[in-house]
Amino acid sequence: MRKLHKSLQAGVLVAAGALTLGQGLAKADEIVIGASLPLSGPLAGFGSFQQWGYKHAVEEVNKAGGIAIDGKKEMVKLIIRDDQTNPNLTASNTQTLLSRDHVVAMLGSCTPALVNAGALVAERAKKPIVTGCDPLQVFTSVRKWKYAWDIFFSVPDLTVAPFKMLASAGVTTNKKLAIWHDNGPDGQANGKKLWPAFAKKFGYAVVQDAEFPINNAQFTSIISEAKAKGADVVLVDAVTPPAVAIRKQMASEGYSPKVLDIEKGAEPVQFAQALGKLADGVLVGGYWDPTFPYPGAAKLAKDFEAETKLTSSQHIADSYAAAQVLLDAIAAAGSTNADKINAAIAKTNKTYVVGPIKFAADHTSTLPIVSEQWQGGKTVIVWPKKAATGKLLFPMP
Amino acid sequence: MKQHRLIGDVGILAGGFALLWFAPSFASDYALQISFRVMIYLTLAESWNLLTGSVGLVSLGTASFVGLGSYVAFGLANHFGTPLPVILMICALAGALLATVVSPALFRLRGVYFTVGTLALAALLQLLMVNLPTFGGASGIFLKHDPPPLPSLYHYALSVALVTALAMAICARTRISVIIRAVRDDEDAAAQMGVRPYRVKLGAFALASALIAMAGAVQAINLGAIEPYGTFGLQWTIDTLSMVIIGGIGWRLGPLAGVLFVVALGEMLANYPEAHIAITGVILIVLIRFAPSGIVGLLTRLFTRPRRLSSP
């Protein structure tokens, strides 16, 4: 019993000490905002870009002297926590940022599961949260939001893009389409509903519709079936690791369709780095490029590449824009009061690095979609023609 | 003697519970949130410690019952507007029922095969939920109404932790303790002595599963949104077993020490997102290397004077 008593005492002391050390104190004259991001786990590729975008926006505001609150300039402090690509952690991180660090507003995570988990907590706490990285229809399906705001693309716009691009390019295929998609929310929505519907509309015959688990690594049977059925066009919805595996296994199976479009997974530069020349010709939907005619677009990519020595990603843009929208709203409100900031976000009407941002009644602002293609380790816009920065590589090498 | 100890344990628990019940009136929201997390993890860790440390069933199926509790809770709340205390009771029944249904298959397996079987159960349930649109498919389900406020959720988590602690006290301070240890140490020898190992294992498995399902339900209500990858995720299982191993597997206070240590460490390192996983990994390796019997085992060794073998 004495043993138990002693060990309990020591345990409590250790825990109490650790908790005390863990307390972070914000300065009284700082505006504290927070974000929970996937900096580890399967979505770490997206999280690192988002982190840079958020930090860059805050650094710029601080370099300019901060934001005036009740007439007095204050610096902005951004606290970022890693959610390890786990929605449970996104929720608990958001709770802690609100209750321990007393953030006045939040910036969102990435992908519907993570963004929604954090947004629900912020919504209950009546604190504004501005996010990108959550397709608009998924965001609005959760609930009628009062404090959460989403700047991203519309799902139908993204899913119709490959069909519109092929029609506009005037290229010839046998119109046989294979659809491979994971069983995540996006994968099921695109692969089971939207792509088959658009295929019918644009005159394609769906010869295969295959579903696989999100973290699947073995695709040879799916690939063999598509090859046997002679599909010239393959549309894929998968996260990056399976996307890389798919492309490699297609090469080893000797299957080279004329068109390969991989949504989500082919987006980050890690996809091209992992595949080298095999990435050439792969199409992916995009919502931002440094060549877009919006203020600061080219500079943003240049700043990112100069600072990190990495190729930029579109995720630096929506995160940077989301942070700018929030910071502008705090400045417009001139207050750290959550309701005043929220009201100022609602009034946003300005052209940012991703284009014009004005929120609809459902708290969304839509980004236009382009089709990009990997060519020589970089993405070029191949559709629409007015935004094109290169020619479509057809058929895929 | 054991009965006295049980009464003592129940007294301590009742006193602690009464004290903690009033925490919302003086503690900050942050303290309540951390306490909520501690209570949920404590329930999971105590249940896993009962199964693994006491009965010797090394289960990797924690996520199955967390997920089950979450989905049952959301179904009841969204479709029937069932009050939370009733939801918790039904979740406990559902957890025990699932454990009973799968036990004929799982208990045919022993040792590492049982472990793999429990892991497969979680994967099976996850895939089932992903592919069944009735349960929201991969997108999951959202709570139709806002969850109760934090102090109320804290009270529910505290109550679930109390029920767990009482169950563990009964298992440790009554004749049950001898029976389950007999099954753990040698199942066949225990059977020879008149103990029915299948019933003992089933009882412990059903009890642990019921408690885990209740914890899953409270956690899900707190989140307001569930989806198969998070609720049936392996992370629940890994977190739980690492907390017990760190605290001290088989020790009465092992789960509590492990939960407090891991939650406190997580909070300390949370502001260093780039480094926290690496630092946590190093700390865990050092702990396991130098304290294989966990924090409680190490502290007990350090704070207990070695006994003399003979009097002078």
Contacts between the chains, C-beta under 8 A, distances in Angstrom:
chain1	res1	chain2	res2	distance
A	2	B	304	7.9
A	3	B	300	5.0
A	3	B	303	7.5
A	3	B	304	5.3
A	4	B	252	6.9
A	4	B	253	6.6
A	4	B	300	8.0
A	6	B	299	7.1
A	6	B	300	7.3
A	6	B	303	4.1
A	6	B	304	7.0
A	7	B	253	6.3
A	7	B	257	7.7
A	7	B	296	5.1
A	7	B	299	4.3
A	7	B	300	4.8
A	7	B	303	6.4
A	8	B	253	5.8
A	10	B	299	4.6
A	10	B	302	7.9
A	10	B	303	6.3
A	11	B	253	6.7
A	11	B	256	7.2
A	11	B	257	4.4
A	11	B	260	6.6
A	11	B	261	7.9
A	11	B	295	6.5
A	11	B	296	6.9
A	11	B	299	6.6
A	12	B	260	7.7
A	14	B	260	7.7
A	14	B	261	6.9
A	14	B	264	7.9
A	14	B	295	7.5
A	15	B	257	7.9
A	15	B	260	3.8
A	15	B	261	6.6
A	15	B	264	5.2
A	18	B	261	7.3
A	18	B	264	3.5
A	18	B	265	6.4
A	18	B	267	7.6
A	18	B	268	5.7
A	19	B	34	7.3
A	19	B	264	5.0
A	19	B	267	6.5
A	19	B	268	7.9
A	21	B	268	5.5
A	22	B	264	6.4
A	22	B	267	3.8
A	22	B	268	3.9
A	22	B	270	7.3
A	24	B	271	5.5
A	37	B	273	7.4
A	39	B	273	5.0
A	39	B	274	6.8
A	40	B	277	5.4
A	51	B	273	8.0
A	79	B	271	6.7
A	80	B	273	5.5
A	81	B	270	5.3
A	81	B	271	7.6
A	81	B	273	5.8
A	82	B	270	7.9
A	82	B	273	3.9
A	82	B	276	6.4
A	82	B	277	7.5
A	84	B	235	7.7
A	84	B	277	7.6
A	86	B	230	6.2
A	86	B	233	6.7
A	86	B	235	5.7
A	87	B	223	7.3
A	87	B	225	7.3
A	87	B	227	6.9
A	87	B	229	7.8
A	87	B	230	4.2
A	88	B	219	7.3
A	88	B	223	6.8
A	88	B	230	5.4
A	88	B	233	7.8
A	88	B	235	7.5
A	91	B	222	7.5
A	91	B	223	5.1
A	92	B	33	7.4
A	92	B	37	6.4
A	93	B	270	7.4
A	95	B	33	4.9
A	96	B	30	6.7
A	96	B	33	6.4
A	96	B	34	7.9
A	96	B	267	7.4
A	96	B	270	7.0
A	98	B	29	7.7
A	99	B	28	6.8
A	99	B	29	3.9
A	99	B	30	4.0
A	99	B	32	7.9
A	99	B	33	5.5
A	100	B	30	4.1
A	112	B	139	7.2
A	113	B	140	7.3
A	113	B	227	5.4
A	113	B	229	6.8
A	113	B	230	6.5
A	116	B	142	7.8
A	116	B	225	5.6
A	117	B	223	6.4
A	117	B	225	5.9
A	117	B	230	7.6
A	120	B	142	7.8
A	120	B	223	7.2
A	120	B	224	4.5
A	120	B	225	5.5
A	121	B	224	7.7
A	124	B	146	6.0
A	124	B	147	7.3
A	124	B	224	7.2
A	138	B	139	7.3
A	141	B	139	7.8
A	142	B	142	5.5
A	142	B	225	7.2
A	143	B	142	6.5
A	183	B	130	4.9
A	183	B	131	6.7
A	183	B	137	7.9
A	183	B	138	5.3
A	184	B	138	5.0
A	184	B	229	7.7
A	185	B	137	7.5
A	185	B	138	4.8
A	185	B	139	4.1
A	185	B	140	7.9
A	185	B	227	7.6
A	187	B	138	7.2
A	188	B	137	6.0
A	188	B	138	5.4
A	188	B	139	7.6
A	213	B	127	7.2
A	213	B	130	7.8
A	214	B	229	7.1
